[in-house]
Amino acid sequence: MSKASLLFATAAALFSLTIAAASPKVLALDFKKEIRSDDPSNPQRLIRRANTVEANITNYQILYLINITVGTPPQRFGLQIDTGSSDLWVPSFDSDICQLSVANGEDSPCQVSGAFDYTRSSSFNALRDAPEFDISYQDNSQISGGYFEDTVSVGDQSIKKLQMGLALKADRNVGIMGIGFKSGESVESADQYPNIVNTLKDQGVISTLAYSLWLNNDDGLTTGSVLFGGVDTEKYNGDLTVLPIQPDSRSDTITSMTVVLDGVSVTNKAGQSQYSQNNLALPVILDSGTTNTYLPNELADAIAKGVGASSHPTLGLLVPCSLQNSNAVISFTFGGPGGPEIKVGIAEFVTDLLFEGPPPTFPDKEPACGWGIFQAGSANSPILFGDTFMRSAYVVYNLEHKQIGIAQTNFNATKANVVEISGSNIPGASSTATGVAAKQTYTGYPLQTAAEATSTSTKIADGPLKPTFSLGSAATALRAPSLEMATLASSAVVALSICLGFSMVLL
């Protein structure tokens, strides 16, 4: 070989290596918001009871929906992406929920988000030797059917022979993509199978069982993503801090995305403290299947009283919509002294109410909005940090090394810098907060979506109450506009979706 040819070959090889080194195993999808108010399914709180791939997700009031296809030829679905459970399931076209309205000559409730016609898929394989698919959630919704294998495509990645649940009986019409620990599947340990996160690694699409979640809630056309196997350093401010995932108190094993909440504080726009609780050492679940935030009753009540929230028998907790313009902040600290702090504008917890008629008002004519922090309930109920908190945080779930990385989100980021997670460390993490521990006493699948409202009245007899916090005069808040809404049409639940991929209208 001539010297010139040798130099050319060497240069070509180096160029090839450079390209390979610069290309992390990533699949990136953006998602888009859409609003619908005709979802007939029961509202719910999702939490199950007892390489990089980025995909678009959609915000459905309390859901995050991801667009995928199943089968050959492909059938399109909008599935709720849920960190609190581990099974992927789709409703069957002949399930009771999908046939609910067809018998009355109405459109199927599964028409928009998808129903799987297995008779049309040449790659469908019923797993007749597998156990029955049976799962229930915190909201008492129940899904049952069988398991099957088929081809699933998300973005430009195709996954062959992925095991999934096929719902034949269900009281919700939107399927779920559970991306929690494999140990959280709805089967006994002997029957556990590779869920979609494990399969992405097994097929070489990602290098580590990990993903990052950037909800971002903005009026822009595209917003938010889930990035399997990697971190996007442009989507958060400052450094990521690692939090150890906490074990279950009964089995001493890790089954949920639980971290330790150490402190909660409220400051007004001048930075003056209005409320503070420290050394809490509470196990909280960071759950994409939940819309609102559920705190211990005492904390939730104190903050509700502080902002002047009043209770309505149908509409729940209400606050003046002017609170959407507040620059006051609720800060949450995790992991003990020196742990990360996530600041959430109070405006993030103020949710619009969608009426078919005039908007609801208080007796003083002040427009009424919902309040997005609720009591967790009994001592055995999980403390859940859902959408109202999580859109202010960038969260990295490292299932392989049982860690969660967290940082303040960078709203409306227009740049991307994707770094593959390939080792035991989370890229961009500067420290680990291990100052305090708290075991999770709750076991199951959390899933909490919007509260159902049946009243059509726009008159509110009482309120708003006088707040005990001095939050300062209203100002234009720096916030991502909240899109939670509760429709007050009879037995209807509004669905918000940030549709990705195929720009489907979900729910």
N, C-alpha and C positions, 0 to 999 in steps of 0.2 A: 504494500500500500504506500502511495506517495505521501510525502509530508503534508501536502495540501489536503489530500483526502483524509488523512489521519486527524488533522486539525478540524476539518469540517465535521467528521464523525463525532469527535470529542465535544465540539460545540453543540451539535444536535442532541447528544446524550445529556449534556448539562441543561440545555433548554427544556428537554423532556422531564428531567428530574425537578427542575424549578416549577414547571407547571403542575406536576404531581404533588409537590410539597405545598403548593399554594391552593390546592383544591381540597378542602375538608369534606368529609362525607356528610353532605347537607342536602335536604330537600326543603325549599323555602316557598311558602304560600302566604299571600296576604288575605285578609278578610274584610268584608264590607258589611255595614249595618243596614238592616231593613226593619221596618216596624209593621206588625200585623196585629189585629185585634179580634181574630175569628178562631182562635185555638179552642177546640172543645174539650181538650183533655183536662184532667184534674191537676191543679197546681201542686207543687211538691217541694220538699227539701230532700236533696239526694245525699244520703250517706248510707252505705250498705249496712244492714244489721247483720248481727253476728254473721365515630361516624356521626352525622347529624341529619335530621330530617325536620324541616319546618313546614307546618301545615296551617292553613287558614282556619280560624275558629270564628264562631258567631255568638254574639251576646243575645241570648233569648231571655230577656228580663232577668231571670236568674240562671239561665243556661249559657253555655258556650257551645256552639255548634260547628262541626267540622264537616266539610264536604268530601265524600268518598264515593267510589263506585264498587259494587259487588256483582260478581258473576260474569258469565260470557254468553252473549254480549253484555257490556256493563250496564247496571241499573244504578241510578243516582240516588244518594241519600244525604240528608243532613242529620248527623248524629251529635248528641250532646257529649262533649268531652269532659270527662269526670275523673279527677285525681283521687276521689274517695272510693272508687270501686275498680275492679280489674277485668271484668268481662266486656267484650264487644258483642252487642246483640242488635238485631234488626227485627221489626215487626213483619210477620208474614202477611201476604196479600189476603189470605183467607182466615186471618186471626179475628177474634171477636171484636177487637177495637177498630180494626180497619173495615169491618163489615157493619159497624154500628149504624151508620146513617144510610148505607147503600140500600138496605132493606126498605127504607122509607123514601127512596127515590132521591136522596140528597147526595152530595159529594162525600166521598170517603174522608174521614178525618186524617187519613194517612196520605192523602193525595199530594200534599205539598212536600212533606219531609221524607216521603218514600215508604214503600212497602215492597218486600221482596217476593217476586214471583219465581219460586224455585223451579217451576216447570219450564221456564224459559232459559235456564242457565245450563249450558252443556258441561260446565265444570263443577256443578253442584254434586256434593257427596254427603249423604246423610250418615252421621256417625251413630249407627243403631246400637253399637255396643257401649257407647258412652252413657253416663248417667243422665237423668232428666235435667234439663236446664231449669232452675228454679231460684229466683232471687227476689228479695223484698228490701225496701228502703225505709229510711227513717220516717217518711211521710205516709207509711203504710201502703204504698203502691206495691203491687205484686205482679211479677212476670214469670211465666212458665212456658215450657215448650221442649225443644230438643236441641242437640248440638249438630253442627254441620261444618264441612270444609268447603271453601271456595276461594276464588281469586279476588283480592281486594286491591284497589288502586287508590293512592292518595298522592296528589301532585303528579310527578312523572315516575313515581315508584310503583311497581306492581309486586304484590305479595301473593304467592301461590300457596294454596292449601292452608289458609289461615283458619284456625278453629274459631267458631263463633256460635252464639246462641240464636236460635230462631224462635221468636215469641209467637205462640199460638193463642195464649190467653194473656191479656195485658190490660191495665187500666191507664196506660199512658201511650200516646201514639207516636212518640219520638224515641228512636233507638239511642243507645248509649255506647260510647267508646270509653270503656274504663281503662285508665292508664296507671293504675296503682300497682302495688306489689303483687307478684304472682300468687303469693300466699293469701291474698284477699279474694281469690276467685270463689265462685259460689259452689265449689265442689270440695269433696274431702281431699286431704293432702295427697292421697294415693292416686287421685284422678286429675291432679293439676296438670296444666298444659301450657305451652308457650303462648302468652297473650301477645298483643300487637307490639308492645315495646320489646319484649324478649325476641320476637320473630324478626324485628328490624335489625337487632344485633346478630342473631343467628345467620341471617342472610347477608351480612356484611354491609348493610346500609349505614349503620352507626357503629361506633367503636365501644360505647359505654351505655349501660342502661340508665339514661339520663335525658332530661329535657328541660327547657326553660319556657316560662310562660310570661308573655307581655300582653296584658289585656288592653291597655291604652283605650280610653274612651273619649272620642272626639267627634266633631261634626264632619270630619273629612270623609272622603269617599272610601278610603281603605285604612284599616287600622287593626293592629293587634296580630299576634302570631303565637303559635307553639312551635318550638324549635327542638326537635328530637336530636339528642346527641351533641348539642353544642350550646354556646353562649354567644349572644350578640352584645358586644361591649358598648355599642352606641345606644342601646335601649335603656340604660340606667345611668344615674349620676353617682359620682364617688366610686367607692370600692364595694364589691360584694363581701359580705361577712358570712361565714359558714356556721350553721347551727346543727348540732347533732339531732337526728330524728329520735324521738323518745319512744321507749318500748311500752307495750301494753302491760298493765298492772297484773293481769291474771296469768298470762303465759310468759311474761318477760321477753316476748319477741316483738319485733317491729311489724305492725300491720297497717298503720295509718300514717299520714303526713303530719305528725304531731311535733310541734316545737314548744318551747317554754316562753310564755308571756310573763315578763317581769314587771312592767309598769305601764300605766295609762295616765295621760295628763292632758289638760285642755288649757290652751292659751288664747287670749284674744288677739286682735290685729296689732295691738301695741306690744305684744309679747308678754303680757302680764298673766301670771298663772291664775286660773279659775278653779282648777280641780286637779288633784294629783293622788295617785295610789301607786305605791312602790312595793318591792319585795313580794310580788303576788305569787310567783312560781306556779303558774297555771298552765296545764296542758291545753294547747289550742290546735285545731286542725286547719291548715291552709287548704281550702277546698274549692275547686272551680265549679263544683256542682251546686253551689249555694250562692244565692244572689246577695243576701243581706249579711249582717254581722250579728252574731249571737254571743252576748257576754253574760257572765254570772248576773243573776237577777239584781243584786245590790248595785253593781257597777252600771248596768243598763238603766236602772231606774234613776240613779244619780245624774247621769248624763242627760236622760230624757227630761228630767225636772230642770236641769240647768239650761237647756235650750228652749224650755217652755212648751214641750210636746204635750198634747192632750189626747185622750183616748176616745175613739169613736167605735161603737159596737160593730159596725160593718167595715169601716175604712181603716181601722187600726190606729196607730199613732200618727198624729197630724201635727204639722208645724206650719207657720206662715211661709209662703213661698219666697218672701223677701230674704229668708235665711240663705237662699241660693247665692246671694250677693255678699255673704260674710267672708271675711278673710281669717276668721278664727280657725284654729288647727287642733285636731286631736292627735296626739303623738303616742305611738306604741313602741315600747322597748322590749327586746327579746334577749334571752340567754344570760341574764345577770348583768352585773356591773361591767361597763365597757362594751356591752352588746349593741347590736344595730338598733337604730331608731328609724321608724317609718312615720313620716308626717302625712296625715290625711286631712285635707281641708274639710271643715264641717259641711261645706256645700256638697261634698261627695255623698253625704248621707241623706240629702234632701231629694226626694224622688217625686216626679210629676204624677198626677192622677189624671187619667184619660177618661173623659165623659163623652157620651154621644150627644149630650146637650150642653148647657152652660157649665163652665167649670165650677167646682165646689168652692164656697167661700165661708169664712167665719162670720158671726153676727156683725162684726165691724167692717164687713165688706172686703177684708183681707183675703186674697186667694189662698187656698189650703193646699199643702203638699204632704206627701208621706214622709215618714222618718225611717231610716234604714238601719237602726240599731235596736235589737230586740232582746228580751230575756231569753236565756238559754233554756230555762224551765227547771225541771227537777235536778237533783244532784247527780243523777245518772245520765243526764242529757249532755251531748257534746257541746263544747265551746267552739263555734265555727266562725272562721274569718272568710267570708265570701266576697262577692264582687265589689261591694261598697268599700271594702278595705283593699282588696287585691289589685284593683286597677291603679293604685298609687304605689305599688311595689313591683319590682322585677324579681321573679322567683325562679330559682334553679332547683329542680328535684333530681338528686343523684341517688337513684335507687340502689345502684351497685355498691356504693360506699356509705349508704344510709346517712346522707347529708342533705341539707337544704341551704342554698346560698340565697341571700336576700339583699336588696339595695333599693334606694329610692328610684322610682321609675323616671324615665325621661319621656314625658308626654310628647306626642306628635313628632318623634324622631324621624328624620327623613334620610339619614345615612344608616349604613349597616357595616358591621365588622364582625363577621362570624368566626368564632374560634372553636375548633373541635375539642370535645372533652375526651381525652384518650388515656388518662391516667387516674390516679387516686385524688388528684387535686382539681378543684373547680377553677378554670381560668378566670383571672381578674379578682380572685378572692385574696384579701390581704390579711385576714385573721379568722380565728375560730373562737366563738363565744361559748364557753363551757362552764360558766360560773355557777349555774344553777340547773337542777334537773327536776322533772316532774313526769311521773308515769301516767299514761292515758288509761282512764278507768272505763271509757266507753268502748264498746265493740260493736261493729256493724258497718252499714253503708249509709253515710250521710247524703241526703239530697233534699235541699229545701229551695223551692222556687216560690213564685209570687203567691201572695195570699189571695184567695178567691173572694170576690165581692159580689153581692147579689142585689144591692140597693141601687135604684136609679135616682134617688133624691140628691139634690145638690145643696140642700140646706143643712148646715151644721149648727146644732143648738148652742153649744158651748165652745169656749176657747177663743183665741189661743190663750194659754196660761202665761202668767208673768214669769219670764225666765229668771233663774237664780244666778246665772252667769252674766257677767258684764262683758258682752262680746263686742261692744263698740257699735258705732253707726254702720249702716250697710255701705259696702263699697264693692266695686267690681272684683269678684273673686278670681284668683288664678286657679282654675279648676278645669277638669275635663267634664263637659256637660253630662249629667246623669241621665240615663235613659230608662231607669226602672219606671214602670207605670202599672197601675192596677185599673183595669177597665171595670166600670160599674154597670155595664149592660148585664142583663139577667144571665147569671150562671156563665159568663164569659170571662176568659182570662186573656189579657193582652200578651202578645209574644213579641219580644224584641229580638231581632237577629242581625248579627254582623256576618253576612254570608260571604263565603270565600269560594275560591276555585271557580265554580261554574256560575257564580252570581245567582244562586238559587234563592228564592224567597222561602225562608225556613219557618215552619209553623204558621 
